[in-house]
């Protein structure tokens, strides 16, 4: 079991946080609230990781993640805690479509990550062929499909409902989260409620209905209800403004943040704790929170914890690019309503999704009413060849697909291409067990060190923050036994 120094002369323990993405920032914020002294080290010249605010043609936009799940509390609560409560906004529209089988079709309701619980909306949408709809009915009579300790989402759903459901519904929805391959993504890690339904056996459709019924029962009724709860939430000015607000709160609480400070080495000394070689400095710390992607974490843990490093080295990442474009509204002849559309890879198009940002976020529309902003995404795990093209080619590919999908013929007045190389960890089958092994290995180090970030408990913003809070609370427990941090 690891041990920790608790500071000298009653001084608070010193924790070094490595990584300035939203997980590292949330960990620093939590640690300071729990009474620790904190130094955060970020190798690059900016904070925020995959959260990046920018602008196009004078309109503020997100150039990375653009929304956060609102039904999980962690992200919304952190935004409120750092002074952004009055800027939280739900989407202006949540009506999305699928560009598949030669047309833009409404996203059918009544599903869990593309797995239907109600076949009526699915049949009406035209997303599946008559043969694909007929295949779903086999689910009611098929014997139980074994899920074991984990199984690929696509493999299980295809076995129960047929490949069309996976290729035209599950794949684009999961791909929108992980930029991954549904047949390789862990059901236990990515869609745990489906995995529990699978372990119970029987009809998957009935399992989905049970999930939906339990979710509906959890919604407050009567005086406690405050109206419909949006699934997602944004921030006026962009989700990319959240890291800066958290950083400001960290600094106000006495935390130190150092940019352009890559960590070269971690080494434990029984005499004075962790030695953190950062640039030309060596910091000593009572504990470390490692909030870095797998390649950086693997390098830093290679000497002290070969077991953790080996598990981290096995995590794969996907790359993608976002193409953000601004058009004069006067030039647009046809952009449908709604928040945008997803594109099943099976249809063979280049873009994987398009978001109509000026429809989805009122603050974008209000910032410049004469402009219309949209963005596309390209690239996913195993399909990254287009990312070798230059920015102008990615814009041209996006415009060609948008022309075919929605009849767009206008030329943009401004474009921005943002590349996220190795940006999204892939949750392969067995991911939950891999994460448990990583955490067990680092918990066995001689000094307290915990890990957090997108590769552990979910890639969404609330999940990253939750992993940061877990890491911070465990570290605080080593600094002050029996006391965990809180907000």
N, C-alpha and C positions, 0 to 999 in steps of 0.2 A: 504493500500500500504506500502511496506517495505521501510525503509530509511537506509542510510549508512553513516558512517563516511568517510571522504575523507583524512584521515591522519592528522597529526598535523604539524603546521608550514610550510604548503606547501609540506610536504613529501608525496610520493605516498601512496595510500591505500594499505593495506596488505590483500591479499587473500590467504586462505588456501585451497588447492586442496586435497581432500581425495580420494585416489586411484591412483596407478601408472601403470595402463594399458595404452594402446595407447591413450584412450580418456583423461585420467587424464594428461598424458604428453603433449598431443596436447593443452589441455586447459591451462596448465602452460606456454607453449611456446607462445600462443596467448596473454595471460594476460601480460607477460613480454614485448611483443612487443607493447602493449597498455599502458605501463608505470606503471603497478602495481608492487608491491613487492609481491613475491610469495614464499610460503612454501608448498611443496608437501609431503604428508604423505602416506606411503605404509606399510601395515600390514605385508607383507611377506618379505622374504630376497632378492627378486629380483623384477625388473621392467618388464613390458611388457605384463602381463596378458596372453592371449592366443597366443601371439607372443613369440616364444621361439627358439633361435638358439642353435644348438648342433653339434655333429659330430658322425659319425659311421665309424669305421675302418679308421680313419684319414680323412674322407671326410666331409666337412661342410654341414650340412643339416638343414632344418626346422623341428622342432618337434611339431610345432603347425600350425597356418595358414601359407600357403606357397605362396599365391599370393594375389594381390589386383586388384580390378576393375580399369581399366585405363581410361575408358570413363567418369568416375566421376573424377574431378580434385583434390580433397582434399588430397588424400594420396600421389599421385605423386608430387604435389606441396610441401607438407611437406618434403618429402624425398629430394627434390632439395634444399629446404631452409636450411636443416641441413647438407648439404655437400655430399649427396649420388647420385648426378645427374649422375656421370660417372659410377655408378654401377647399374643403372636401366636397366633391360633387359626384353624383351618380351619372352614368351615361345619359345623354339626351335621348338615345334610342338604343334598344337592345335587340332589335330585329335583324337577325343575320341570315345569310343565305349560303348555299353550296353551289359552286359552279361545277356541274357534273352532268354527264350524259347529254352534252350539247346545249345546256340551258342553265340559267340562274334559277335555282329552285329554293323555296323556303326551307330553312332549317326546321325539321320536324320537332315538335315539342314532345315531352313525355319520355325522355331518355336519360340515361346515366352514362356520360362520356361516350355517347353514340349508341349505346346498347338500349334498344327500345323496351319500354314497359307497356306501351299503348300502340297497337299496330294501325289504328285509324289515321292519326296524323302522318305517320310514315307512308302509308299507302297513298294518301292525298297529295303528298309532296312531290311524288314522281322521282324521288332520289333513287329508288331501287326498281329494277325491272320486274315484270310479273313473275319471272322465274325466281328472282331473289326473294320476293315476298312469299312465294309458295314454300321456299326452302325453310324459312323461319318457322313455319308451322311444325316442322319435324321436332323442334325443341320440346314440345309437349309430350312426345312419346319416346324420345331417345333415352337410353339408360344413362345413369349418372356418368359424367365426364370427370375423371380424377384430376384434381388440381395439385395434389401433393403438397409440398412445402412452399411451392411457388410455381408459376407458369406464365408464359408470355400472354399478354392481353389478347393479341390477335389470334394466337393458337387456340386459346380456350373459346373465344367468341365464335371463331370460324367453325369449330367443332360442333357448337350448339346451334348456331344460327346461319352458318354459311359465310363464304368469303366476301360476298357482296356487302354485307353489313360492316365487315371490317374495312374493306377497301374504300367504301364510299361514305362511311359515317365515322367509325372509330378512328381510322387512320388520320383524316384531316383534323379531328378534334384533339387527339393526343399529339399529333405533329405540331399543332399550334402551341402546345405547352412545352414539349421537349425537343422539337425539331428532330424527332426520332422515328424509328420504325416500329409500328404497333406490334409486329410479330415478335420483336425482341424485347420490348419493354415489359418489366415486371408488373404483373397484376397486383401482387401483394404490396409493392411499394407505391405504384402510381394510382391505383384505384382500389384501395383496401376494402371499401364497402362491397365492391363486386367480388373481391377475393373471398370475403366471408360468406357471401351468397353462394359462390362456387363450392366452398368447402361443405356447405350444408347439402349440396347435391340437388338433383331434380331440375325442374325447368328454370332456365336463366331468366326468361321473361317474368315469371312469377317472382323470382328473386329481386329483379329490378323494381317491380311493383311494391314489394315489401320495403325496399329502401326508400321509395318515394312516399309511402304511407308514413313511415317513421319520421321522415323529414317534415312532412306536413303536420304531424302531431306535435313536433317540437316548436312550431311557429306560434307565438303568443296570440291568444284570442281575447275578445272583450276589451276591458279597459287597458290591459297591458299592451294591446296591439297599437302600433303607431302608423299603420298603413303598410303597403308593400315594401319589403326589404329588398333593395337592389343586390344582385349577386356580386357585382363589381363596383368599385369606387375609383375615382380619379382625383387629381388635385389640380385646381386652377393654376395654370402656369406650367403644369407637367408633373408627373410622378418623379421626374428627374430632379425636382427641387427638394424632395424629401431628404436626400443625403446631406445637402448643405444645411438644412434646418437642424438635423440631428447633430451635425458637426458643431454648429454654433452653440447648441445646448451643452454639448460635451465640454467645449472651451469655457463656457460660462460657469460650469461646475468644477473647473480647475483641471480638466483633462488636457494633456498635451497631444497634439497631432503633428506628425512629421511626414511630409510628402517627399517624393524622390529619395526614399530611404529603404532600399532593398535589404532584407535580412539575409546574411550570408551563412550564419551558423547559430545553432542552439546547443548549449552545453550546460549541464547541471553541475553545481558544486555544493557539496554538503555544507561548506562554510558560509556561503552567502547567496545561495539560490541559483536561479537561471542566469547564464551569461548570454546575452543576445548581441551578436555581432551585426551591427546595422550601419552600413556605410563605413565611415572611418571611426565610428563610436562603438563602445561596448557598454551596453546597459545591463544592470543587474535587476532581477525581478524575483518576487516571491512566487509568481505564477504566470502562466502564459495562456492566452486564448489564440488559437491558430485558426484564423478565418480566411484562409487562402485556398484557391483551387487545388485540385489534386496534384498536378505536377509540382507546384511550389511546396505544398505540404509534404509530398513524398521526399523531395530533396532535403528538407529541413529535418525530417524524422529518420532519414536513412541510417545515420550512425547510432542514434539513441534507441530507435524502435524499428528494427528491420521488419518485424511482422506487420506493423501498421503501414510502413512504407511499401511493402509488397502488395498489400491490399489496395492502397491508393494508386499504385502504378497500373493496376488492372482496370481502373475506371476510364472509360472512353468519353470523348467529348464530340459534339457536333458543332459545325460552323454555319453561319447564315449571314445574310446581308439584308438590310432594310433600305428601301428606296423611297424617300419622301419627296413629294412633288406638290407644287402650288400652281393652280390654274386660275385664270380670270373667270369668274362666274359667267360673265357675258359671253365667253367662248364656249361654254358647255351646252351641248344640246341634249345629252342624256347621261345623267348619273342617277341611278335608282335611289330610292329612299333606303333607310336602314343603316346599320353600322358597318357593313361590308360583307365579304364572303370568304369562305374557305375553299380550297381547291384540293380534291383528292389526287394524290400523285398518280393513281392508276389511269387518270385521264390524259396524262402525258404533256401537261402544260408546264411552262417554266416557273411561273410564280406559284407560291404555296398558299398565299392569302392576300387579301387587300382590305385595308381599313379605310373607311370614309371618315377621316378624322373630323372634318367640319360638321358632319352629321352626328358623330358619336359624342363629341365634347363641345358643349355650348360655349365654353370659354375660348375655344379656337375660332368658332364662327363669329363670336362677338369681337374678337381682337381685330379682325379685318373682314368686314361683311362682303367686300367685293372679291375676295379670294376664296378658293375652295382647295383644301388641303387633303390629300390622301396619301397612303403609303402602301407598298407591297413588300412581301418578304420572299426571298429566294434562298435555296439551299436547305438541306436536312441531312441527317446521318445517312451516309452511303450515297448521297446525291449532291455532291459539292463541286462538280466539274464547272458549272457556270460561275462559281465564285472566283475562278481564275481569270475571268474577263475583266476588262477595265470598267470604270464607273459608267462611262457613256453607253457601253454595251448593255449593262444591267438596266439602265434607264430605257433603252430601246426595246429590250425584251419585255419589260414591264408594260410599256405603252402598247406593244403588239398584243399582249394577252388582254389588257384592259379593253382594247378596241374590239376584240372578239367576244369578250365576256359581257360588256355593258355598252358597246357602241361608242366608246370614247374616241373622239377624233381630234380634240383640242391638243395643242402643244403646251407644255408647262412653261411658266415664266421663271421658275427656279426649281432646282433639284438638289438633293443631298443624298449621298450614299454612305451608309454607316455599316461597317463590317465588324462582325462579332466572330473573330476567329477563335475556335475552341471555346465558344461561349456557354454551351449548355451541356452539363453532365448527362450521360445516358444511364438510365436506371435499368440495367440488364437483369434478367432472371437471377435471383439470389442476392439482389442488392441489399435487402433488409438485413440479411445475415452478414453480408460484407461490412456494412456500417457498424453492426454490433461488434464484429471482430476488431475493427479499427478503434472503436471507443474502449473496448476492453484492453487493447494493447497500450493505448496512451494512458489509461488509468493506472497501468502498472509501472509507469515511469517513476524514477525516484523522486521527482519533483512534480507538483501539480501542473498539468497541461490538459486543456480540453479543446475540442475541435467544433467548428460550426460552419454553416454556409449551405450553398445550393446543392452540394453533392450528398447531403446526409438525409434530410427528412422531407424533401420537397423543393422544387425549384421556384415556386411562387414566393412573392415578397413576404406574406405572413408566415410561411413555413421557414423561410430564412431567418426571420426575426425570432420565431419560436426556438429554433435551434441555437440562436445567439443567447437567448434568455436562459435556456437550459445550461449552456456552457458557463455563462456568467454566474448563475446560481450555484453550480457545483464548485466553481473556483472560490466563490465567496464562502462556501461552507468549509473549505480548507483553510481560509485565512482566519475566519471566526467561527469555530465549530458550533453547529446548531443554529446558525443565523444565515438565512438566504436573502438575496437581494430582492427588491420589489420596487414597484412604482406607485 
